Amino acid sequence: MGRRATKKTAAPKATRERRPARRLQGVDPRVLAGQLYELHARAERQGDQGYLERWPGDGETNGVLHFAQAYADRLEGEAFQRAALLRITLTEWLRQQADPLQLRALDDARGAGVQWDQVALALQYTNADGEPNPSSAFNRHASLKVAVLGRPEDRRQPHVARIIEARAVQEELERRELERAEDARYPAMDAAARALLKHFESGEIPSDPDDDFWWSELADVVDDRRDASERANLVVYVRGVVRETYSYAKRSGEAPAATDLARQALEGAAELVDAGQGVTHEPAHTTTEP
């Protein structure tokens, strides 16, 4: 009797698909530390134990974690569970804060001529005989690059680091192209900025008395454009005052300009801003757009 044929199974993949690198969002370690403190403060009031005198301070995340672990048994029931969850989040937050620091250290080491086997020894990536494993050190560096510099959808695998490097090169080329385009428009943008400031300072362009951020910024930078990047970035401030002016006019019901010349200057600046993409690295400020 012949042997029964068995169904062949597909060979396992050489590399397992991994989830994208995950980063904690919206975590304030001081807030979490304060919540841990309150849990222990309630326990102390109930037991009058006095151990909170050893609390390291909400800003000392590492110390808070050591304290919370050392005195975890002072909590019970729901408080114990809540404290354990807070410790989990704080520990993950602290670990993720170390990633950029280690990446920079690895970059500095490699830039200074340190070999991968030396890096492996520093990381204690060794075999059973104590010999360094340079490929593990290389992969650690690549994975850190993905975790720190990658996008949320990037998978934390060494080969993705090459994709990130290529993407960074492309983004830099695009940034320089935008910079060249805006720098070429600088004479017109400079003239528009000065015309706007002239009409603003004469009271012909009204502004929100409680929020003239962009006007103040434009006045500060218009005479301080020394290199190509700064000249190109003038569009950011001109765009800001144009948006701020139209937004205030819409909210207040006033005309955006009190004279024909001021209106022409404002409209000309708006057309100039709209004519190009501009450099988008704007100072942080929240304003309502028109």
Wavefront OBJ file of the C-alpha trace (Angstrom):
o trace
v 0.000 0.000 0.000
v 1.452 3.341 -1.038
v 2.073 6.164 1.368
v -0.661 8.741 1.627
v 0.254 12.042 0.065
v 0.423 14.887 2.491
v -0.541 18.434 1.673
v 2.465 20.671 1.438
v 2.341 23.887 3.362
v 3.836 27.082 2.114
v 7.305 27.846 3.370
v 7.306 30.530 6.064
v 8.279 33.995 4.951
v 11.852 34.917 5.646
v 10.794 38.136 7.335
v 7.642 38.672 9.309
v 5.521 41.709 8.572
v 5.739 44.157 11.425
v 3.467 46.953 12.488
v 4.497 50.549 11.848
v 6.604 52.248 14.486
v 4.293 53.500 17.233
v 4.764 56.762 19.094
v 2.835 57.929 22.125
v 0.679 60.971 21.447
v -0.404 63.688 23.837
v 1.502 62.389 26.858
v 2.582 64.927 29.469
v 4.846 63.093 31.940
v 4.374 65.756 34.618
v 0.620 65.262 34.514
v 0.972 61.496 34.817
v 3.503 61.894 37.609
v 1.061 64.183 39.402
v -1.652 61.538 39.122
v 0.687 58.964 40.608
v 1.486 61.355 43.439
v -2.203 61.826 44.234
v -2.752 58.068 44.364
v 0.066 57.709 46.886
v -1.011 60.830 48.773
v -4.463 59.318 49.356
v -2.874 56.067 50.489
v -0.566 57.950 52.842
v -3.442 59.878 54.406
v -5.209 56.625 55.078
v -2.140 54.884 56.520
v -0.146 57.878 57.817
v 3.087 56.337 56.541
v 5.083 59.473 55.647
v 6.929 57.942 52.729
v 5.904 60.717 50.286
v 8.702 62.813 51.753
v 10.927 60.815 49.398
v 8.941 61.884 46.295
v 11.537 63.052 43.699
v 9.361 65.728 42.044
v 6.966 65.523 39.105
v 9.649 66.532 36.605
v 12.003 63.674 37.526
v 10.361 60.968 35.402
v 13.011 58.333 36.008
v 12.961 59.003 39.738
v 9.152 58.946 39.780
v 9.155 55.510 38.165
v 11.647 54.144 40.678
v 9.636 55.624 43.542
v 6.331 54.268 42.219
v 7.813 50.823 41.785
v 9.454 50.795 45.206
v 6.213 51.790 46.938
v 3.741 50.046 44.645
v 2.607 47.764 47.498
v 1.362 50.777 49.491
v -1.587 50.938 47.071
v -4.501 48.539 46.878
v -7.334 47.612 44.557
v -8.240 50.145 41.887
v -5.498 52.542 43.008
v -2.875 49.810 42.521
v -4.211 49.067 39.039
v -4.310 52.720 38.048
v -0.759 53.295 39.296
v 0.508 50.284 37.350
v -1.064 51.632 34.140
v 0.466 55.044 34.751
v 3.865 53.423 35.232
v 3.453 51.548 31.940
v 2.760 54.773 30.027
v 5.526 56.710 31.759
v 8.053 53.959 31.110
v 7.123 53.862 27.419
v 7.344 57.648 27.206
v 10.796 57.605 28.788
v 11.996 54.852 26.459
v 10.844 56.763 23.408
v 12.610 59.909 24.601
v 15.870 57.960 24.563
v 15.544 56.930 20.901
v 16.569 60.311 19.379
v 19.439 60.580 21.866
v 20.805 57.170 20.938
v 20.368 57.858 17.224
v 22.385 61.065 17.536
v 25.066 59.232 19.534
v 25.274 56.535 16.857
v 25.467 59.146 14.093
v 28.223 60.984 15.963
v 30.155 57.780 16.515
v 29.954 56.762 12.867
v 30.802 60.287 11.734
v 33.919 60.139 13.905
v 35.055 56.927 12.244
v 33.864 54.408 14.843
v 33.449 50.957 13.278
v 30.287 48.877 13.578
v 32.035 46.230 15.652
v 32.947 48.914 18.196
v 29.332 50.068 18.251
v 28.241 46.449 18.735
v 30.517 46.137 21.759
v 29.089 49.355 23.213
v 25.583 47.926 22.786
v 26.756 44.490 23.969
v 25.627 42.873 20.746
v 27.940 39.881 20.973
v 27.839 36.152 20.366
v 28.451 33.385 22.882
v 32.218 33.888 22.567
v 31.977 37.607 23.283
v 32.709 38.610 19.694
v 30.844 41.678 18.398
v 27.973 41.373 15.945
v 28.293 44.468 13.718
v 25.203 43.623 11.656
v 23.036 43.854 14.786
v 24.487 47.279 15.539
v 23.837 48.373 11.945
v 20.234 47.143 12.153
v 19.734 48.938 15.470
v 20.863 52.185 13.871
v 18.537 51.666 10.916
v 15.564 50.839 13.146
v 16.185 53.917 15.258
v 16.268 56.041 12.102
v 12.824 54.732 11.178
v 11.452 55.263 14.689
v 12.774 58.812 15.023
v 12.670 60.169 11.461
v 9.990 58.028 9.858
v 6.322 58.643 9.321
v 3.602 56.869 11.335
v 2.984 54.415 8.486
v 6.659 53.430 8.141
v 7.440 49.936 9.347
v 10.254 49.713 11.857
v 12.535 47.522 9.770
v 16.154 48.225 8.782
v 15.513 48.391 5.033
v 12.944 51.188 5.545
v 15.790 53.456 6.663
v 16.971 53.631 3.047
v 13.495 54.744 1.985
v 13.553 57.472 4.629
v 16.981 58.661 3.484
v 15.816 58.856 -0.138
v 12.670 60.680 0.929
v 14.714 63.176 2.941
v 16.918 63.868 -0.081
v 13.844 64.450 -2.252
v 12.260 66.733 0.337
v 15.482 68.733 0.579
v 15.580 69.138 -3.198
v 11.975 70.327 -3.193
v 12.689 72.731 -0.336
v 15.634 74.224 -2.202
v 13.566 74.585 -5.364
v 10.863 76.437 -3.439
v 13.539 78.573 -1.832
v 15.026 79.481 -5.223
v 11.597 80.352 -6.590
v 10.749 82.582 -3.634
v 14.193 84.184 -3.645
v 13.670 85.115 -7.288
v 10.466 86.875 -6.287
v 12.140 88.678 -3.387
v 12.369 92.154 -4.948
v 8.619 92.172 -5.639
v 7.849 90.644 -2.233
v 10.075 93.175 -0.475
v 8.323 96.054 -2.239
v 4.913 94.593 -1.317
v 5.943 94.193 2.324
v 7.147 97.777 2.594
v 4.000 99.115 0.915
v 1.832 97.183 3.349
v 3.769 98.479 6.348
v 3.568 102.045 5.044
v -0.232 101.937 4.759
v -0.567 100.021 8.035
v 1.525 102.527 9.973
v -0.474 105.420 8.518
v -3.703 103.803 9.734
v -5.034 102.998 6.269
v -5.124 99.232 6.964
v -6.985 98.445 10.199
v -5.880 95.579 12.450
v -7.151 93.733 15.489
v -5.986 95.789 18.508
v -5.751 92.577 20.530
v -3.804 90.564 17.957
v -1.355 92.195 15.555
v 1.151 89.341 15.656
v 1.896 89.209 11.938
v 2.224 92.969 11.548
v 4.731 93.072 14.392
v 6.645 90.162 12.909
v 6.749 91.719 9.432
v 8.031 95.028 10.825
v 10.775 93.158 12.696
v 12.040 91.087 9.766
v 11.609 93.243 6.658
v 15.069 94.834 7.022
v 16.775 91.623 8.153
v 16.762 89.341 5.088
v 20.446 88.459 4.672
v 20.620 85.163 2.795
v 18.559 83.261 0.232
v 16.604 81.323 2.855
v 15.646 84.471 4.774
v 14.750 86.360 1.607
v 12.598 83.470 0.430
v 10.896 83.282 3.815
v 9.609 86.857 3.607
v 6.515 85.463 1.877
v 5.533 83.823 5.177
v 5.162 87.192 6.890
v 3.470 88.914 3.952
v 1.007 86.024 3.766
v 0.426 86.350 7.506
v -0.489 90.054 7.423
v -2.722 89.586 4.384
v -4.659 86.777 6.055
v -4.768 88.616 9.365
v -6.106 91.770 7.678
v -8.878 90.036 5.737
v -9.796 87.932 8.750
v -10.157 90.990 10.980
v -12.188 92.794 8.315
v -14.556 89.841 8.149
v -14.960 89.676 11.943
v -15.318 93.406 12.488
v -17.349 94.320 9.413
v -14.821 97.017 8.493
v -13.267 97.421 5.062
v -9.792 95.808 4.890
v -8.355 99.095 3.595
v -9.430 102.698 4.116
v -7.964 104.172 0.920
v -7.645 103.089 -2.709
v -3.849 103.006 -2.481
v -3.942 100.822 0.620
v -6.494 98.530 -1.032
v -4.274 98.221 -4.118
v -1.243 97.412 -1.951
v -3.213 94.753 -0.081
v -4.651 93.187 -3.209
v -1.264 93.254 -4.937
v 0.359 91.497 -1.979
v -2.414 88.897 -1.923
v -1.927 88.187 -5.643
v 1.832 87.916 -5.164
v 1.416 85.447 -2.288
v -1.053 83.361 -4.293
v 1.249 83.273 -7.315
v 3.637 80.788 -5.671
v 3.653 78.011 -3.120
v 6.081 79.771 -0.802
v 8.207 78.388 2.028
v 5.877 76.901 4.589
v 7.952 76.979 7.797
v 5.857 79.601 9.580
v 6.341 80.810 13.159
v 3.754 79.284 15.476
v 0.704 81.513 15.808
v -2.983 80.777 15.785
v -5.142 83.114 13.746
v -8.457 82.878 11.951
v -8.032 82.809 8.222
v -10.387 84.671 5.856
l 1 2 3 4 5 6 7 8 9 10 11 12 13 14 15 16 17 18 19 20 21 22 23 24 25 26 27 28 29 30 31 32 33 34 35 36 37 38 39 40 41 42 43 44 45 46 47 48 49 50 51 52 53 54 55 56 57 58 59 60 61 62 63 64 65 66 67 68 69 70 71 72 73 74 75 76 77 78 79 80 81 82 83 84 85 86 87 88 89 90 91 92 93 94 95 96 97 98 99 100 101 102 103 104 105 106 107 108 109 110 111 112 113 114 115 116 117 118 119 120 121 122 123 124 125 126 127 128 129 130 131 132 133 134 135 136 137 138 139 140 141 142 143 144 145 146 147 148 149 150 151 152 153 154 155 156 157 158 159 160 161 162 163 164 165 166 167 168 169 170 171 172 173 174 175 176 177 178 179 180 181 182 183 184 185 186 187 188 189 190 191 192 193 194 195 196 197 198 199 200 201 202 203 204 205 206 207 208 209 210 211 212 213 214 215 216 217 218 219 220 221 222 223 224 225 226 227 228 229 230 231 232 233 234 235 236 237 238 239 240 241 242 243 244 245 246 247 248 249 250 251 252 253 254 255 256 257 258 259 260 261 262 263 264 265 266 267 268 269 270 271 272 273 274 275 276 277 278 279 280 281 282 283 284 285 286 287 288 289 290
